[in-house]
Amino acid sequence: MFGKVKAHLQNELVKIENAGLYKKERVIVSPQDAVIKLDNGKEFLNFCANNYLGLSSDKRLTEAAKEALDTYGYGMSSVRFICGTTNLHKKLEESISGFFGTEDAILYAACFDANGGLFEPLLGEEDAIISDTLNHASIIDGVRLCKAKRYRYANADMGELEKCLQEAQNQRFRMVITDGVFSMDGNVAPVDKIVALCEKYDALLAIDESHSAGVVGKTGRGVTELYNVRGKADIITGTLGKAFGGAIGGFTTGHKEIIEMLRQRSRPYLFSNSLPPMVVSAGIKMFDIMSSTNVLQDKLHENTEYFSQKIRQAGFDIKPTSSAIVAIMLYDARLSQDFAAALLEEGIYVIGFYYPVVPEGQARIRIQLSAAHEKEHLDKAIGAFKKIGEKLGVI
Ligand SMILES: *Cc1c(COP(=O)(O)O)cnc(C)c1O
């Protein structure tokens, strides 16, 4: 059989390559940080990691991980409800609900699993899920696994959301689900307006804070802090793989009855292994740091403000942002690839995105700022952007 499958796969892979969609992986031989070293021996300034708070190689976290490794060993060899729950797991769940001001939290192996296991235990065919069209793939997959009636509204379009809510009034329960920050534009969901609509039309609100937790809002509590509506989201999902240390792990937090039902019925929680103690321990340390000082959040906000201002002043066209994602618009696909390649030559590592990852004619370079970046890193990147921008006739 494999002969036929092989020919088919080879054919499909060539199609992917010809469409310019083949994903190649660059190999890093250093810790994840503002400066990374690749296997060609060269160092690059890194502007494309989700390492928003610079915690990925933070010594306090690696020390906490080592300590747990010595005390609790390497792995749990169990799901949570059989024999995979340590006091560390309970403590991290408390840290998460403490940070977000919620009643309880549940850990998953990843936010992909948190979203994959969110809808099916809570909603049935008599209910409705109303989802932003730009929501993350894991939300789309989670919605597919649930029998609730599906509604979709254009990205952040409050008119369309209201129409969906009106159409869904005959359903028993309604849940609106949105990313807090959309990763391609870096735009923030208009959560103040979404909260108002959910109240008007009697709907639950779930927010995926993966790109916004630790980043958005004065103290990094996410989009509900930014819009001054803390406590108004019924459910928050998020990842430990971005701002919160960058290792692995996801969570759902909110009302205690919701979390309890997820512990009973959420399939990725019930049927997948418990997080290793070292990751959990570093997570606890991370929330201790986040809750006791605002140094990292402040530095990230200053860096984002500085970088966007200088890039705008240089004449580049950027999407408005309240997140740590800056989309520098080049519109043309070829140009975005040439620009990224030229920046790499200058020692700046960024990614150019084009159709179908973003809409046609909306090609761009996406920059992700970090608290690990120092002024000199930012200035070097801004200088390189100006140089290449002039050379390629963008500015
Ligand atoms: C990254 C991301 C996820 C997936 O998180 P993992 O923990 O890496 O699985 C889910 N949702 C959104 C919005 C994300 O940006």
The ligand as an SDF file (V2000), in Angstrom:
LIG
                    3D

 15 15  0  0  0  0  0  0  0  0999 V2000
   -0.5530   29.9620   20.8190 C   0  0  0  0  0  0  0  0  0  0  0  0
   -1.9990   29.9360   20.9520 C   0  0  0  0  0  0  0  0  0  0  0  0
   -2.6750   28.7770   21.3720 C   0  0  0  0  0  0  0  0  0  0  0  0
   -1.9490   27.4810   21.5990 C   0  0  0  0  0  0  0  0  0  0  0  0
   -1.2190   27.5010   22.7740 O   0  0  0  0  0  0  0  0  0  0  0  0
   -0.3010   26.2330   23.1310 P   0  0  0  0  0  0  0  0  0  0  0  0
   -0.2120   26.2620   24.6070 O   0  0  0  0  0  0  0  0  0  0  0  0
    1.0010   26.4450   22.4290 O   0  0  0  0  0  0  0  0  0  0  0  0
   -1.0270   25.0380   22.6180 O   0  0  0  0  0  0  0  0  0  0  0  0
   -4.0380   28.8410   21.5580 C   0  0  0  0  0  0  0  0  0  0  0  0
   -4.7260   29.9660   21.3250 N   0  0  0  0  0  0  0  0  0  0  0  0
   -4.1240   31.0960   20.8930 C   0  0  0  0  0  0  0  0  0  0  0  0
   -4.9390   32.3220   20.6630 C   0  0  0  0  0  0  0  0  0  0  0  0
   -2.7520   31.1070   20.6850 C   0  0  0  0  0  0  0  0  0  0  0  0
   -2.1630   32.2180   20.2510 O   0  0  0  0  0  0  0  0  0  0  0  0
  1  2  1  0
  2  3  1  0
  2 14  2  0
  3  4  1  0
  3 10  2  0
  4  5  1  0
  5  6  1  0
  6  7  2  0
  6  8  1  0
  6  9  1  0
 10 11  1  0
 11 12  2  0
 12 13  1  0
 12 14  1  0
 14 15  1  0
M  END
$$$$
